[in-house]
Amino acid sequence: NVNIYELPPKYQNREMLAEAERDRESDNLLWKWKWLGQPHPIMANEPFSTMKTAKAEKSHTFNMGDAFMDPSYLGGDTTALSIAKANGNGGIFVIGYAWKLAWNLCSSDIVKLCNYYNVPKLMYESNNLGDEIAGHYKRNHKMKAKGFYTSDNKKDRIYKSAYFIDRVTFLEDNSIGNKTYMSQMRK
């Protein structure tokens, strides 16, 4: 792609510049890709390549919002926990942790993190697991968990969320679980 504004004026016209302005106002990522020639996370098949990060400070993480767990059933995959909080400026902070373990083998760590961040609700992807996770957390940790069945294309959901990446700041705390999470997000 070429930056439209760097082209000689004879190759620019009012209609093209007006379209570029409309794109800039409606979809900043698309505008940067289409008119400035910058990489686009979705078009480049790297949806989170432009993610913003910040060092996790106590002010960021106090009273985080809800948590969502993407469980690994047998441990061959990664169990991930994402905790989000509105940042007051139209965006959100997200801090996450990941384990190369089955969900039940890291449930004590998840409970500790939910308690530390004062998480009011743990949600999880319940595909193929039904109420098994909710029952486990209730029995073993006295914690409520709510499952959500997702039948749509996971990769499609990931790519759709990339359009909002400029509103998200991922927090890093240098723990092993957080480093694993950030590594997974960047892939």
C-alpha positions as a printed Julia matrix, in Angstrom:
187×3 Matrix{Float64}:
   0.0     0.0    0.0
   0.99    3.59  -0.62
   0.42    6.64   1.58
  -2.12    8.66  -0.42
  -0.88   11.91   1.1
   2.66   11.3   -0.17
   1.55   10.95  -3.79
   2.16   13.9   -6.11
  -0.91   16.18  -6.2
  -1.68   15.21  -9.82
  -2.54   11.68  -8.53
  -4.81   12.95  -5.77
  -8.36   14.06  -6.4
 -11.15   15.48  -4.25
 -13.25   12.31  -4.34
 -10.36   10.15  -3.26
  -9.36   12.52  -0.46
 -13.01   12.78   0.67
 -13.24    8.98   0.81
 -10.01    8.87   2.81
 -11.44   11.41   5.26
 -14.65    9.37   5.66
 -12.6     6.25   6.33
 -10.48    8.1    8.88
 -13.6     9.2   10.76
 -15.35    5.83  10.62
 -12.59    3.2   10.91
  -9.13    4.38  11.94
  -7.43    1.01  11.39
  -8.89    0.69   7.9
  -7.89    4.3    7.12
  -4.3     3.7    8.2
  -4.11    0.53   6.1
  -5.95    1.75   3.0
  -4.7     5.35   2.82
  -1.42    5.47   4.74
  -0.06    2.07   3.74
   0.38    0.91   7.33
   0.0    -2.73   8.33
  -3.52   -3.77   9.28
  -3.75   -6.42  12.0
  -6.6    -8.3   10.34
  -5.41   -7.96   6.77
  -1.95   -9.11   7.88
  -3.44  -12.1    9.76
  -1.94  -10.75  13.01
  -4.97   -9.37  14.85
  -3.15   -8.25  17.99
   0.1    -7.03  16.48
  -0.78   -3.41  17.32
  -1.87   -3.98  20.91
  -0.96   -1.36  23.49
   0.65   -2.47  26.72
   1.36   -0.82  30.04
   2.99   -1.91  33.27
   0.3    -3.06  35.69
   0.03   -0.56  38.53
  -2.15   -0.95  41.63
  -4.4     1.86  40.33
  -5.06   -0.14  37.14
  -5.86   -3.4   38.81
  -7.83   -2.44  41.91
 -11.44   -3.62  41.57
 -11.11   -5.07  38.1
 -14.32   -6.11  36.39
 -15.48   -9.52  35.3
 -13.17  -12.36  34.37
 -13.48  -14.75  31.44
 -11.74  -18.12  31.31
 -11.04  -20.01  28.11
 -10.43  -23.49  29.52
  -8.17  -26.2   28.23
  -9.9   -29.5   28.8
  -6.96  -31.9   28.81
  -4.04  -29.49  29.15
  -2.75  -29.85  25.59
  -4.0   -26.34  24.98
  -3.71  -23.21  27.12
  -6.17  -22.25  29.86
  -6.43  -18.47  29.73
  -7.98  -15.98  32.14
  -8.78  -12.44  30.97
  -9.86   -9.81  33.49
 -11.22   -6.51  32.17
 -12.07   -3.08  33.56
 -13.29    0.12  31.89
 -10.56    2.75  31.99
 -12.88    5.77  32.09
 -11.79    7.04  28.67
 -13.96    4.82  26.48
 -11.48    1.97  26.55
 -10.62   -0.96  28.76
  -7.71   -2.39  30.68
  -7.16   -6.13  30.35
  -4.83   -8.22  32.44
  -4.51  -11.87  31.65
  -2.86  -15.07  32.71
  -2.37  -18.39  30.93
  -1.31  -21.86  31.92
  -0.31  -24.85  29.8
  -2.56  -26.95  32.02
  -6.07  -28.33  32.07
  -8.49  -25.82  33.63
  -8.98  -27.82  36.85
  -5.22  -27.98  37.53
  -4.93  -24.18  37.62
  -8.28  -23.44  39.31
  -6.6   -22.51  42.64
  -4.43  -19.94  40.83
  -7.52  -18.57  39.07
  -9.37  -18.19  42.39
  -6.37  -16.38  43.93
  -6.26  -13.97  40.98
 -10.02  -13.37  41.07
  -9.78  -12.62  44.8
  -6.73  -10.38  44.33
  -8.46   -8.35  41.61
 -11.81   -8.36  43.44
 -13.54   -9.99  40.45
 -17.32  -10.15  41.0
 -18.02  -12.82  38.38
 -16.08  -15.59  36.66
 -17.4   -16.56  33.26
 -16.08  -19.31  31.04
 -16.51  -20.95  27.67
 -18.53  -24.07  28.48
 -18.32  -25.88  25.14
 -18.22  -29.64  25.78
 -17.94  -29.02  29.53
 -21.47  -27.9   30.4
 -21.81  -27.11  34.11
 -18.71  -29.09  35.12
 -16.6   -25.97  35.72
 -19.35  -24.1   37.63
 -19.84  -27.13  39.88
 -16.1   -27.44  40.5
 -15.74  -23.78  41.53
 -18.83  -23.94  43.75
 -17.77  -27.19  45.48
 -14.04  -26.59  45.81
 -13.69  -22.82  46.0
 -17.1   -21.47  47.12
 -17.07  -19.28  44.03
 -19.76  -18.65  41.42
 -18.92  -19.29  37.8
 -21.18  -19.03  34.77
 -20.61  -20.87  31.51
 -21.33  -19.59  28.02
 -21.69  -21.89  25.04
 -20.08  -20.43  21.93
 -21.04  -22.16  18.73
 -19.64  -19.65  16.28
 -16.19  -19.52  14.71
 -13.59  -18.7   17.38
 -11.07  -17.35  14.9
 -13.78  -15.09  13.44
 -14.51  -13.69  16.93
 -10.81  -13.01  17.46
 -10.52  -11.14  14.16
 -13.67   -9.13  14.86
 -12.3    -8.03  18.22
  -9.13   -6.75  16.54
 -11.09   -3.76  15.23
 -11.34   -2.54  18.83
  -7.7    -3.17  19.71
  -6.92    0.55  19.77
  -9.29    0.89  22.77
  -7.63   -1.86  24.81
  -4.54   -1.57  26.98
  -3.08   -4.92  28.03
  -1.43   -4.78  31.44
   1.83   -6.61  32.1
   3.03   -7.64  35.55
   6.03   -9.84  34.64
   4.64  -12.98  36.28
   5.08  -16.26  34.41
   1.31  -16.59  33.85
   1.05  -13.05  32.5
   4.07  -13.52  30.21
   2.5   -16.71  28.83
  -0.78  -14.85  28.24
   0.92  -11.93  26.47
   2.91  -14.33  24.31
  -0.31  -16.12  23.3
  -2.02  -12.79  22.54
   0.78  -11.72  20.23
   0.63  -14.96  18.19
